[in-house]
């Protein structure tokens, strides 16, 4: 065996006689073949020296394990933790600020036990009856009351913003137009008639902006204006 010196990192290695090996490893061989001069650095985590190429000059750590360890320690110091008392075993544990609203137990075992512990009875937000909730975010006694409660909130928000229910506006249009199209007069099937916004603003449901049209007249109006489903777009050009 012949003792040789690596032309890249300068370490000594042994080689069989007659071989023309110039580097100690494939990594150094890649550096030599590409003409890259390696840079020696010191890992801040494990304090070991390692070599990097020209394209990896931004590399700070020698391996992914050291990088994860350094990132985890920085993350632990960056995020502040707050004490919380477990609802089941009364043990004090610490959580991040983002987990404060929903983290109530210290472990999975306590979380499974907490599901079996009944919560304090509360009154339904819709019918005001007392019920025992299964979860903390249950505010109504049934799905029927929940739909009615949140539906009333949505209707109140729409009324405050000046938005009208489409069904109500269509019924008013049917009564005004006598259940016939206001362009061609077709009215064999009144349920098929559609609302048409003259200014193309779907939030403007005033009587002056709405027309009752049959599907054919509605499509022709949008086709002549080249808007709606007939707008000039890339997909329509391909058609």
N, C-alpha and C positions, 0 to 999 in steps of 0.2 A: 504494500500500500504506500502511496506517495502522499506526502503532506503538501497541501496547496493553500493559497490565500485567495479568498473571494475578491474579485475585482470591483464589486459593488459595495459590500458592507465591511470588508476587511477581516472577516472571521476566518479562522483556520479550519480546514476540513480535509478528510482523507479521500483519495481517489485511487482506482485501480491503475496499474501501469499500462501505458498505451492509450489512455483516455484523454481527450482534450477538454475536459470539463473546466469551465472558467468561473462558475458561480457555485455557491453552497446549496442553493435551493431553487425551486422553480420561480419563486417570487423575485429573487435577485436576477434570475435569468430573463424574466420578462422586462425588468428594468434595463438590463444590458441590451436586450434586443430592440427596445423602443428608444433607447438613447436617453433615458430619464435618470437624473441624478437623485437618489433617495435622500430624504431629510430625516435626521434622527431627532425624535422628540421624547419627552418624558410624560408618562401618563399621570395625571394629578390624583387618580384614585389609588392605584396600586404601586405607584412610584417606579415602574419598570420602563426601560427604554425600548422604543420601537421605531421602525423606519416606515416612512410613507413616501409615495411618489409625488410627481408634480401635480396631478389632478386631485390628490387627496391632501393638499396643504391645509385645508380647513379642518381636518380630522384632529380632534383633541384627545380622545381616549383610545386605548389600545384595542379594545374589544367592546362588543355590545353589552356585556355584563357590567363592565365598569361604567359605561354610559348610563345604563338603567339605574345603577346604584347612585350615581351622582344626581341624576334627574329626580329620583325618589326622595333623596335627602333635601334637595332644593324645594321640591313640591311640599314636603312635610313642613318646612320652615316658612313657606310662603302663605299657605292657607291657615287661617286661625281656626282653632277648634273650640267649641262651646260645650259646657257640661249639660247633660240631660239625665233625668232620673227615669229608669225603666219602669213601665207601667205595671209589670208583673212581679219582678223580684226586687224592686226598689234599689237596684244597683245604679251607681252613677257612672256614665260613660260619656265620651266626648265625640262630637260629630262636627262636620263642616257646616257653615252657615246655610248652604243650599239644602241641607238635609233636615234642618230644624222643623219645617212645617209638617213633615210626614214621618220622621223617624221617632218612634215611640218605644221601641224595645231594643235591648242590648244584643240579642242573638236570634237565630232562627228558632231555637227551642222556645224562647219566650214569645216570639211572634206567633208560633203555632198555638201556644197556650192562650194568648190574648184573643184569638179568634173564638175560643170557647167561652171566654168571660163575657157575660152580657153587659151591654152598655146601659147607661142611665136612660130611662124613657124620656121621650121628647114629643112635642106636638107637631103635627103635620103642618107644613106651610100653606096648604091649600084648604083642607077640610078641618084643621085644628083638632084632630083626634090624637089621643096619646097612643104611641106605639114604641116597641123596643127595636132600635135599629141594629142591623147586623154589622154595619161599618160606620165609621165616624162621619163620612161624607153623605150618609143617607139623611135627607131632610124631609122626605115625603113618605107616607105610609105605603104607597103602591106606585106602580108605573103610570097608572091612569092619572093620579093626582100630580105626579111629576110632570107629565106632558101638559096638563092643564096649567100648572103653575108657570113653567117656563114659556108656554105658548102665550100666556097673558103678558109676560114680560116682553116678549118679542113684539106683540101687537102694540103694547104701550110705547116701545121704542120707535116703531114705525109711525105711530100716530104723532109722536113728538117731532119726528123728522119730516112729517108731511107726506109719508108714503102710504098709499091706499092698497087694500087687498085686491089683487087682480080679479077674484071672483065677484066682489061687490061692484067693481067698475064695469065688468062685462054684463052683469044683470041690469045695470042702469042703461048701458048701451042698447041691450036687447029691447028694453021698454021704449027707449027713445026712437030707435030705428024700426020698430014694429016687426022685429025678428026677420029683417031682410037686409041684403047687401046694399050699402048706400051708393054703389056705383052701377051695378047691373040689375039690382032688384031681386036676385035669387034668394030664396028662403025656404026651400023644401025641407032641409035639415038644419034647424037653427043651432043645434049643438056644435056644428062644424064651423060656424062663423068665427072669425078671429078678430082680435083687437089690432088696430094699426095706429102707430104713433106718427103723427105728421112731421114732427121735428126730429124723429129718430132718437129721442131721449126716453128711455123706458121708465125713468123715475117721474116724468111729467105726465100724470094721469088726470089732468084737467079735462073738462068736457070739450073745450075748444081744440084740444090736441088729439083726441081719440076719434077714430072712425071704425065702424063695423063693416068688415069686408069678408067676402067669400075667399077660400084659399086661392082661387085662380086670380082674382083681382089683386089680392095681396101680393102674390108672387110677381105679377106683371108690374105693379108699382115699384117694387124693389129692383126688378130687372131693368126698368127704364132709368132708375136713378143709379144703378150699378153700386148698390150698397147691400148690407145684410148678407144673405147667403150668396149673392151675386156680386160681391165686392171684388175689385180687380186685385187679386193676390197672386202669389207665385203658384199656388196649387190650382187656382182657376185658369191660369195661363196654360198649365200643362194639359188641362182637360181640352 
